[in-house]
Amino acid sequence: MDTARLELCFLSATELLAEYRRRALSPVKVVDAVLERIERLDPLLRAFVTVTADDARRQAIDAEYAYAHGEQRPLLGVPVSIKDVTPVAGVRWTSGSLLWKDRVATEDAPVVERLRAAGAILLGKTNTPELGWKGDSGNRLIGPTRNPWKLDRTAGGSSGGAAAAVASGMGPLAQGTDGAGSVRIPAAFCGIVGFKPTFGLVPYYPPSAVEPLAHVGPMTRTVADAALMLAVMAGPDPRDRNSLPAMGIDFTRLETDVRGRRILWISRIGDTPVTREVADIAYRAAAAFAELGCTVEERTEPLEDPYPLLDILWSSAMAAVHRDDYEQVEEALDPGRCAVIERGFGWRGVDVAWALAERNRYVDRLRRELAGYDFVVSPTTPIPAFRAGDDHPGTIDGIATTYLSWTPFTYPFNLTGQPAISVPCGFTSEGLPVGLQIVGRRLDDLGVLRLAAAFERLRPWRDRRPPVVSEGATT
C-alpha cells in the first residue's frame, strides 16, 4: 500500500467529512483504501468475522453521488464496522459462537439503522468472544483478535475486533458493546478512544444476555469522532425499554473551558493490584488535569469492589441463555464460558435477588462517596494487554484473577450506569498502550467528552501508530 493510500486509512471521520464536503476527496477512494488495508492486515489481526466489501463499495458510490448533488448527512461516506453481537440485516450474525456460525440477521439493530441513515458505510462485522463473555476476543470460529501493537497480546474484549480495526487503520469508526468493560478494555489495550455512554442513552436491541449492565458505544481514534458517532446513535427506541428520552444535547460541542472541575483520582478498587508501570503512567496523566485548571484530589483508600454481586449477575445471565438446552449444546460452546455457565447454574433465586438489591445499595453508596466530585479518573485496566487467546491474565502481581475480577476499574460503572471513557495516556516499556478512564455523573456524557477532549488537546496521541504495516508484517 503506497503512502498516500495509507494516510487515507488514518484520517479521522471529522477530517473525512471536511474533505468530502469540499469535494477534495472521494468516498470511493477512501473505502477502496480501507478495504485494501483490511485484505492485507486482517489475516494477521483477525479483527473481522465478516467483511461486506461489495456492499461497502456500492454504499461508497451512493455517497459520492449524494455529495455531487449537495446532500449533507452526519456520517455520509465514513466507514464504520459493527460488532458481531449486533445484527445487520442480510449479514452473518455469529455472536462469536459455533451455535450461530451460519445465522443471518433479518433486521438491523437500532444503532445500525441510525448509522445507515446518517450515511455511514458499513465495512462488516468485528470479532467478539462468545456472547461477549470475557475480556479477550477469542472464540472457536476464528480464534483471538491480536493486538496491533504486539501480536502475541490480546486486543482485549469483548469489542476487541472493533478496537484492533480502528487502531490499525481498518476504518475510523467502530461500534462496540460494554457489559463490564467491553468497550473500554480493548480501547485501552489498543490505544484508542472507547466511550461507554450513560445506560440507556443508546438503545440496545436485541437485548444483551446481561441486559441490566449492557451499553452500546463508539470506538474511535479521536474524542471528536466518538462525539460525532454518539450524536448519531443516541436517542430513544421503543424496542429498548431502558432507552432514555431525547435530551436535545449536541454531543459534538467539545470546545469548552474545563477549569474549576473537581476530579478524584482513584488508584485502587478492592484488592486487585495495579502494575507499577500502569499506575505511574496513569497517575502522571491524571495529574495533568491540573494544567487544565481542574482540582485533582487523590483517594488514598481503595474504592469498594462490587465483584461478588457482578459475578452472580453475570454468571447467572450466561446460564440463563442455556437453561433449557445446555446438555445439547455444551460441546459447541467455549470451554471457558461453560465454566461460567456452570457457576451460574449453582446460584439460587435468592442469590440473584440479593445481587439485584445489593446493586441498588452499592450504587447509592458510591453516589454518596463521589458526591463532591464532577469526575472520577483511574487507570482503565490494572495491566497492559495480556497474552492473546487467554481468557484473563491468570495473575496480577501474584494475585489470582478470574474471568472478570481482573478489570475492577470498569465493571463498577456498568452497575451504576454512569458514562465512562477510556483515552490513551502513554505506553509501557514494551510499547503497549495504557488507558486512562474518565467517569462522569449519570447523564453528563457531554461533560465526560469535553474533559476527554481537553486532555487530548493537552496530551495528543493520534500521531503514534501501531507497528503493524500495510504489507501484513510487523516492525
VEXFI-622791 format. One record per residue (C-alpha): residue number from 1; x, y, z. Coordinates in pm, 1 decimal, always signed. Example, Ala and Ser with C-alpha at 12.3 -4.5 7.8 and 13.67 -1.06 7.14 Angstrom:
<rs>
pos, x, y, z
1, +1230.0, -450.0, +780.0
2, +1367.0, -106.0, +714.0
</rs>
This chain:
<rs>
pos, x, y, z
1, +0.0, +0.0, +0.0
2, +150.8, +334.0, -102.6
3, +189.5, +615.7, +147.9
4, -94.7, +827.6, +11.9
5, -348.5, +543.0, +38.2
6, -217.4, +452.7, +383.0
7, -274.0, +809.5, +502.7
8, -636.4, +790.7, +387.7
9, -681.8, +498.1, +627.8
10, -575.1, +710.7, +924.0
11, -787.2, +1018.0, +856.5
12, -1046.7, +1077.4, +1125.9
13, -1417.7, +1084.0, +1048.8
14, -1427.2, +1460.6, +1103.1
15, -1136.7, +1504.4, +859.0
16, -1300.2, +1279.5, +601.3
17, -1626.7, +1470.8, +622.9
18, -1449.8, +1804.8, +579.7
19, -1270.1, +1677.1, +269.5
20, -1583.6, +1519.8, +124.8
21, -1788.5, +1834.8, +174.1
22, -1543.3, +2047.7, -17.7
23, -1522.4, +1775.0, -283.4
24, -1148.5, +1730.0, -227.5
25, -1173.8, +1356.7, -154.6
26, -1381.4, +1070.5, -285.2
27, -1566.1, +823.9, -56.1
28, -1497.7, +556.4, -317.7
29, -1123.4, +618.8, -295.6
30, -1132.3, +606.0, +85.2
31, -1336.3, +285.9, +101.4
32, -1111.6, +117.8, -156.0
33, -806.2, +207.7, +53.3
34, -964.4, +80.8, +376.5
35, -1077.6, -244.7, +212.1
36, -726.9, -296.4, +73.7
37, -586.2, -249.1, +422.7
38, -835.9, -498.9, +565.2
39, -738.8, -750.5, +296.3
40, -369.9, -712.7, +383.1
41, -388.3, -688.0, +761.8
42, -686.5, -888.3, +875.7
43, -533.5, -1232.2, +816.1
44, -278.0, -1123.3, +1076.0
45, -505.6, -947.6, +1326.1
46, -837.9, -1133.1, +1282.5
47, -1037.1, -823.3, +1362.9
48, -1323.1, -907.6, +1127.5
49, -1556.4, -1206.4, +1121.9
50, -1727.0, -1092.3, +801.0
51, -1623.2, -821.5, +552.9
52, -1903.3, -682.6, +335.4
53, -1675.1, -540.9, +67.7
54, -1920.7, -538.0, -222.8
55, -2189.9, -365.1, -18.9
56, -1935.9, -114.3, +111.5
57, -1827.8, -24.3, -241.2
58, -2190.2, +22.2, -350.1
59, -2253.9, +245.3, -48.9
60, -1941.6, +448.6, -132.4
61, -2068.2, +508.1, -487.7
62, -2403.4, +617.5, -345.2
63, -2226.8, +854.7, -104.7
64, -2024.6, +1007.5, -386.3
65, -2342.0, +1063.0, -586.0
66, -2507.3, +1219.4, -281.6
67, -2222.8, +1468.0, -235.8
68, -2234.1, +1555.6, -605.6
69, -2598.7, +1651.5, -559.8
70, -2542.4, +1862.0, -248.0
71, -2669.4, +1614.3, +10.0
72, -2545.0, +1650.8, +368.0
73, -2570.5, +1380.1, +634.1
74, -2375.7, +1347.9, +961.6
75, -2159.5, +1047.7, +858.2
76, -2204.6, +1042.1, +481.2
77, -1925.5, +833.8, +327.6
78, -1749.0, +747.0, +655.7
79, -1654.3, +377.3, +700.3
80, -1775.9, +201.8, +1016.8
81, -1767.8, -156.0, +1147.9
82, -2028.4, -332.7, +1361.3
83, -1953.1, -575.2, +1644.4
84, -2075.8, -925.5, +1567.0
85, -2315.0, -939.3, +1862.8
86, -2516.7, -669.1, +1683.3
87, -2743.4, -766.6, +1390.5
88, -2708.8, -617.4, +1043.4
89, -2987.9, -722.1, +806.7
90, -2872.9, -972.8, +544.5
91, -2530.1, -1023.2, +704.6
92, -2396.6, -1321.2, +900.8
93, -2450.3, -1271.2, +1275.0
94, -2249.5, -1522.3, +1478.2
95, -2219.0, -1357.8, +1821.4
96, -1881.5, -1532.9, +1829.8
97, -2034.8, -1880.0, +1864.7
98, -2030.5, -2203.7, +1668.4
99, -2400.9, -2229.8, +1754.6
100, -2479.1, -1938.1, +1524.0
101, -2195.5, -1960.3, +1272.0
102, -2439.2, -1961.1, +977.6
103, -2710.6, -1733.5, +1119.7
104, -2806.0, -1434.1, +905.0
105, -2980.1, -1134.3, +1062.6
106, -3322.0, -1039.4, +928.4
107, -3326.9, -682.4, +1064.1
108, -3091.2, -404.2, +1165.6
109, -3036.5, -315.8, +1528.0
110, -3147.5, +41.9, +1607.6
111, -2787.7, +161.3, +1617.8
112, -2723.3, +13.8, +1273.0
113, -3037.2, +180.1, +1136.0
114, -2912.2, +514.3, +1265.1
115, -2561.7, +474.6, +1127.1
116, -2704.6, +380.9, +786.2
117, -2945.5, +675.6, +792.5
118, -2653.3, +907.2, +875.0
119, -2473.9, +785.0, +562.2
120, -2205.7, +567.6, +723.7
121, -2059.4, +291.7, +506.9
122, -2073.0, -49.8, +674.6
123, -1749.8, -246.0, +629.8
124, -1853.1, -566.7, +807.4
125, -1872.5, -739.9, +1144.8
126, -1590.5, -738.0, +1401.8
127, -1475.0, -1020.5, +1623.2
128, -1605.5, -1092.3, +1973.3
129, -1588.4, -1377.8, +2221.7
130, -1899.9, -1591.6, +2250.3
131, -2182.0, -1354.5, +2355.2
132, -1915.0, -1108.6, +2468.6
133, -1843.9, -1308.4, +2783.2
134, -1478.6, -1217.5, +2851.2
135, -1202.3, -959.4, +2814.6
136, -1029.3, -1132.4, +2521.2
137, -1197.4, -1157.2, +2181.6
138, -1103.3, -1517.5, +2108.6
139, -1363.3, -1769.8, +2002.1
140, -1389.7, -2108.9, +1834.2
141, -1482.6, -1956.4, +1499.6
142, -1166.9, -1763.7, +1408.4
143, -954.0, -1756.0, +1723.8
144, -837.2, -1444.7, +1910.3
145, -804.2, -1095.9, +1772.8
146, -441.3, -988.3, +1802.0
147, -315.9, -656.3, +1927.8
148, -169.6, -437.0, +1651.1
149, +93.3, -305.2, +1892.4
150, +226.0, -651.7, +1979.6
151, +84.7, -954.1, +1801.2
152, +127.5, -1205.1, +2081.9
153, -102.1, -991.7, +2301.3
154, -478.2, -966.5, +2308.8
155, -668.3, -676.7, +2156.5
156, -895.6, -707.6, +2459.7
157, -1261.9, -788.2, +2475.6
158, -1525.7, -818.4, +2419.2
159, -1509.9, -547.8, +2147.6
160, -1154.4, -646.5, +2058.5
161, -1212.7, -678.3, +1687.2
162, -1352.6, -325.8, +1679.6
163, -1054.0, -185.6, +1870.3
164, -792.6, -363.1, +1657.4
165, -964.9, -243.9, +1338.5
166, -972.1, +120.6, +1444.9
167, -617.7, +119.6, +1584.3
168, -468.7, -30.0, +1268.2
169, -645.6, +189.5, +1013.4
170, -919.9, -54.2, +911.5
171, -1190.7, +209.6, +943.3
172, -1206.9, +523.3, +1162.3
173, -1529.3, +428.4, +1344.7
174, -1647.7, +109.8, +1515.1
175, -1949.9, +20.4, +1722.2
176, -1889.0, -169.3, +2044.9
177, -2089.1, -301.5, +2336.7
178, -1992.5, -290.1, +2703.1
179, -2134.2, -506.5, +2984.5
180, -1836.0, -500.0, +3221.8
181, -1574.7, -301.1, +3032.5
182, -1600.8, -441.7, +2681.2
183, -1559.8, -105.2, +2505.6
184, -1305.9, +43.8, +2745.8
185, -1077.9, -259.6, +2796.3
186, -994.2, -307.0, +2425.4
187, -972.5, +69.1, +2376.7
188, -706.8, +81.8, +2649.4
189, -521.2, -222.7, +2517.2
190, -517.1, -92.9, +2157.4
191, -452.1, +276.6, +2225.1
192, -780.6, +424.1, +2101.5
193, -1087.6, +602.3, +2243.1
194, -1371.5, +389.6, +2379.3
195, -1682.7, +552.7, +2526.4
196, -1949.8, +378.9, +2734.2
197, -2242.2, +624.7, +2747.0
198, -2494.9, +658.2, +3026.7
199, -2706.2, +342.0, +3046.3
200, -2996.4, +371.5, +2804.4
201, -2864.7, +671.4, +2612.1
202, -2800.9, +449.3, +2309.4
203, -3069.5, +183.4, +2257.5
204, -2959.0, -178.8, +2285.9
205, -3167.0, -422.6, +2082.6
206, -3190.0, -720.1, +2062.7
207, -3129.9, -724.8, +2439.3
208, -2795.2, -840.1, +2573.2
209, -2777.0, -1156.2, +2782.7
210, -2667.8, -921.6, +3063.1
211, -2933.5, -662.1, +2985.6
212, -2913.6, -456.9, +3311.7
213, -2541.6, -394.8, +3255.4
214, -2515.5, -358.4, +2878.0
215, -2429.6, -38.8, +2690.8
216, -2360.8, +45.2, +2323.9
217, -2083.9, +292.2, +2247.6
218, -1841.4, +434.0, +1990.7
219, -1480.2, +327.0, +1941.5
220, -1264.5, +575.5, +1750.3
221, -918.5, +728.9, +1723.8
222, -1024.8, +1076.1, +1843.6
223, -1266.9, +1213.9, +2100.1
224, -1433.7, +1432.4, +1835.5
225, -1513.0, +1120.8, +1632.3
226, -1659.5, +949.1, +1939.1
227, -1882.0, +1250.8, +1998.4
228, -1989.1, +1257.6, +1634.3
229, -2077.9, +889.0, +1638.6
230, -2262.3, +919.6, +1970.9
231, -2470.2, +1206.6, +1834.8
232, -2594.3, +972.4, +1560.7
233, -2654.6, +668.5, +1783.7
234, -2820.3, +830.2, +2087.2
235, -3193.7, +863.4, +2140.0
236, -3495.2, +656.0, +2241.9
237, -3621.8, +347.7, +2063.0
238, -3941.9, +159.6, +2153.9
239, -3765.2, -174.8, +2116.8
240, -3541.6, -98.3, +2417.3
241, -3745.2, -46.3, +2734.0
242, -3437.7, +106.6, +2900.6
243, -3375.9, +370.2, +2634.8
244, -3382.1, +728.5, +2758.9
245, -3590.3, +1008.8, +2610.0
246, -3427.4, +1256.7, +2373.9
247, -3239.3, +1527.0, +2563.4
248, -3162.7, +1777.1, +2288.5
249, -2788.5, +1773.8, +2364.5
250, -2530.9, +1842.6, +2093.1
251, -2256.1, +1597.7, +2189.5
252, -2021.3, +1744.3, +1929.3
253, -1985.0, +2078.1, +2113.6
254, -1649.4, +1996.3, +2269.9
255, -1469.0, +2330.5, +2271.0
256, -1520.6, +2445.9, +2628.3
257, -1328.0, +2552.5, +2934.3
258, -1291.2, +2277.6, +3196.6
259, -1134.7, +2497.2, +3463.4
260, -1276.8, +2450.6, +3810.5
261, -1389.6, +2090.5, +3760.6
262, -1328.7, +1870.3, +4064.1
263, -1160.4, +1538.7, +3984.3
264, -1099.5, +1242.1, +4212.3
265, -805.8, +1017.1, +4123.2
266, -856.5, +652.2, +4223.3
267, -563.0, +414.0, +4203.3
268, -720.0, +100.2, +4353.3
269, -1056.7, -72.5, +4366.2
270, -1073.9, -356.6, +4613.2
271, -776.8, -590.2, +4649.3
272, -679.4, -621.9, +4282.5
273, -326.4, -486.6, +4239.1
274, -220.8, -247.0, +3964.3
275, +115.2, -296.9, +3797.4
276, +361.1, -24.8, +3892.2
277, +421.3, +88.7, +3535.6
278, +49.8, +126.3, +3454.5
279, -14.3, +303.1, +3785.0
280, +267.5, +551.6, +3727.2
281, +167.1, +630.6, +3368.1
282, -197.7, +680.5, +3457.7
283, -112.1, +885.8, +3767.6
284, +101.3, +1126.8, +3566.3
285, -179.5, +1159.0, +3314.6
286, -435.0, +1231.6, +3587.3
287, -208.8, +1495.3, +3739.0
288, -207.0, +1675.4, +3403.4
289, -568.2, +1783.4, +3457.9
290, -431.0, +2043.0, +3698.4
291, -269.6, +2207.7, +3394.6
292, -620.9, +2249.7, +3257.1
293, -731.4, +2434.4, +3570.2
294, -903.5, +2138.1, +3733.8
295, -873.8, +2047.6, +4101.0
296, -733.6, +1695.2, +4132.1
297, -762.1, +1510.8, +4462.5
298, -634.0, +1161.9, +4539.1
299, -827.8, +893.0, +4721.6
300, -585.1, +708.3, +4946.9
301, -810.5, +411.0, +5028.5
302, -927.2, +161.3, +4765.1
303, -1280.9, +207.1, +4642.5
304, -1526.8, -71.8, +4726.3
305, -1514.9, -363.8, +4480.6
306, -1861.4, -490.1, +4380.0
307, -1728.2, -805.1, +4212.2
308, -1924.1, -1055.9, +4427.3
309, -2256.8, -919.5, +4306.8
310, -2133.8, -871.8, +3949.0
311, -2022.8, -1237.2, +3942.8
312, -2371.7, -1354.9, +4040.0
313, -2545.5, -1133.7, +3784.6
314, -2304.1, -1217.4, +3504.2
315, -2273.2, -1593.2, +3552.4
316, -2646.3, -1644.7, +3613.1
317, -2721.4, -1447.1, +3294.9
318, -2482.7, -1667.7, +3094.5
319, -2650.9, -1976.4, +3243.1
320, -2998.4, -1843.5, +3163.7
321, -2917.3, -1836.1, +2791.5
322, -2884.2, -2215.3, +2801.9
323, -3129.3, -2303.6, +3078.0
324, -3317.7, -2547.0, +2853.6
325, -3050.2, -2674.7, +2614.0
326, -2713.4, -2676.7, +2791.5
327, -2652.9, -3051.0, +2768.4
328, -2735.1, -3047.6, +2398.0
329, -2508.1, -2754.1, +2306.0
330, -2225.9, -2778.6, +2559.7
331, -1975.0, -2934.1, +2319.4
332, -2013.1, -2640.2, +2079.4
333, -1955.9, -2372.9, +2345.4
334, -1635.9, -2201.1, +2454.4
335, -1498.9, -2415.4, +2742.4
336, -1421.9, -2106.2, +2948.2
337, -1776.5, -1983.2, +2909.2
338, -1901.6, -2329.5, +3007.5
339, -1728.2, -2286.5, +3343.2
340, -1907.6, -1954.4, +3391.6
341, -2239.9, -2109.8, +3289.6
342, -2196.9, -2393.2, +3537.0
343, -2113.6, -2142.5, +3806.3
344, -2434.0, -1959.9, +3717.5
345, -2641.1, -2276.5, +3748.4
346, -2520.4, -2303.0, +4107.9
347, -2683.4, -1982.2, +4226.1
348, -3028.3, -1986.7, +4387.3
349, -3305.2, -1743.7, +4310.3
350, -3245.7, -1577.3, +4644.9
351, -2880.3, -1518.0, +4548.8
352, -2978.3, -1338.6, +4228.4
353, -3241.4, -1136.8, +4416.5
354, -2975.8, -1038.7, +4670.9
355, -2737.9, -931.1, +4393.9
356, -3003.7, -711.7, +4234.3
357, -3086.5, -548.3, +4567.2
358, -2719.4, -514.2, +4658.6
359, -2657.3, -343.7, +4327.2
360, -2901.9, -70.2, +4426.2
361, -2734.1, -32.4, +4764.1
362, -2388.9, -24.3, +4602.3
363, -2495.5, +244.0, +4354.4
364, -2627.3, +455.4, +4639.9
365, -2310.3, +410.0, +4847.9
366, -2093.1, +508.3, +4552.4
367, -2312.7, +809.1, +4474.8
368, -2264.8, +935.8, +4829.3
369, -1888.8, +876.8, +4827.0
370, -1837.0, +1060.0, +4499.0
371, -2093.3, +1337.0, +4551.0
372, -1834.6, +1612.6, +4590.0
373, -1664.3, +1545.6, +4255.4
374, -1750.9, +1613.0, +3893.3
375, -1539.3, +1326.7, +3758.4
376, -1352.2, +1018.4, +3869.7
377, -1025.9, +932.4, +3693.9
378, -841.7, +599.9, +3714.7
379, -636.9, +357.8, +3508.2
380, -874.8, +185.5, +3266.6
381, -718.1, -152.7, +3338.3
382, -465.1, -258.0, +3602.8
383, -234.9, -413.7, +3342.7
384, -143.7, -370.3, +2976.1
385, -262.3, -627.1, +2722.6
386, -209.9, -987.7, +2833.0
387, -141.4, -1290.2, +2611.4
388, -373.6, -1335.0, +2312.7
389, -611.7, -1627.8, +2349.6
390, -611.7, -1635.5, +2729.5
391, -949.1, -1582.3, +2893.9
392, -793.4, -1349.0, +3150.9
393, -444.8, -1263.0, +3282.7
394, -432.1, -1553.1, +3532.8
395, -247.5, -1345.7, +3790.3
396, -160.8, -981.6, +3852.7
397, +142.6, -935.7, +4074.3
398, +88.6, -1285.4, +4211.6
399, -284.3, -1238.6, +4282.6
400, -506.4, -1489.3, +4101.4
401, -768.9, -1349.6, +3864.4
402, -1098.2, -1482.3, +3728.7
403, -1286.5, -1420.7, +3405.0
404, -1385.1, -1065.2, +3510.2
405, -1230.8, -993.3, +3850.4
406, -910.0, -867.5, +3686.4
407, -1077.0, -549.5, +3549.4
408, -1208.7, -375.0, +3864.4
409, -1194.1, -20.4, +3725.3
410, -1450.2, -86.8, +3452.1
411, -1736.8, -302.7, +3580.9
412, -1842.1, -80.4, +3875.5
413, -1965.1, +176.5, +3625.0
414, -2172.6, -79.4, +3439.3
415, -2351.0, -137.5, +3767.5
416, -2403.7, +236.2, +3820.1
417, -2476.7, +312.9, +3454.3
418, -2251.1, +620.9, +3456.9
419, -2076.4, +745.2, +3141.5
420, -1710.8, +640.0, +3120.4
421, -1445.7, +685.0, +2854.1
422, -1100.8, +535.1, +2803.8
423, -841.2, +752.8, +2631.6
424, -476.3, +674.8, +2554.0
425, -236.7, +818.9, +2810.7
426, +101.3, +656.4, +2748.9
427, +297.8, +343.2, +2672.4
428, +479.3, +81.6, +2875.3
429, +846.1, -2.4, +2826.8
430, +730.1, -281.9, +2592.7
431, +546.5, -31.8, +2375.7
432, +198.7, -134.0, +2488.1
433, -71.3, +133.9, +2527.2
434, -210.8, +237.5, +2865.1
435, -560.5, +377.8, +2901.0
436, -692.1, +646.9, +3133.7
437, -1057.7, +618.7, +3236.4
438, -1273.4, +927.3, +3294.5
439, -1608.2, +867.9, +3465.1
440, -1880.2, +1129.9, +3492.9
441, -2208.0, +1169.7, +3671.9
442, -2508.7, +993.4, +3524.6
443, -2634.2, +1180.4, +3216.2
444, -2324.5, +1403.8, +3198.7
445, -2197.4, +1236.6, +2882.3
446, -2115.4, +1571.9, +2727.5
447, -1906.3, +1664.3, +3031.5
448, -1704.7, +1342.1, +3000.7
449, -1645.6, +1402.5, +2629.7
450, -1541.5, +1762.5, +2693.4
451, -1292.1, +1666.1, +2963.5
452, -1153.7, +1389.5, +2741.0
453, -1121.1, +1632.7, +2451.0
454, -937.3, +1881.1, +2672.9
455, -696.9, +1603.4, +2777.5
456, -649.0, +1506.9, +2411.4
457, -553.3, +1866.1, +2324.4
458, -306.3, +1868.0, +2612.8
459, -164.2, +1519.2, +2550.6
460, -230.4, +1434.8, +2182.1
461, -189.1, +1070.6, +2083.0
462, -308.6, +1016.8, +1727.1
463, +29.6, +1062.8, +1555.0
464, +163.1, +746.8, +1715.4
465, +53.5, +438.2, +1523.9
466, +96.3, +68.7, +1592.5
467, +390.2, -107.3, +1427.9
468, +171.2, -321.8, +1203.0
469, +250.0, -213.9, +846.4
470, +32.1, -241.8, +539.0
471, +213.8, -541.1, +395.3
472, +97.4, -755.8, +686.9
473, +425.2, -770.2, +877.2
474, +544.1, -603.8, +1195.7
475, +841.9, -388.9, +1275.8
</rs>
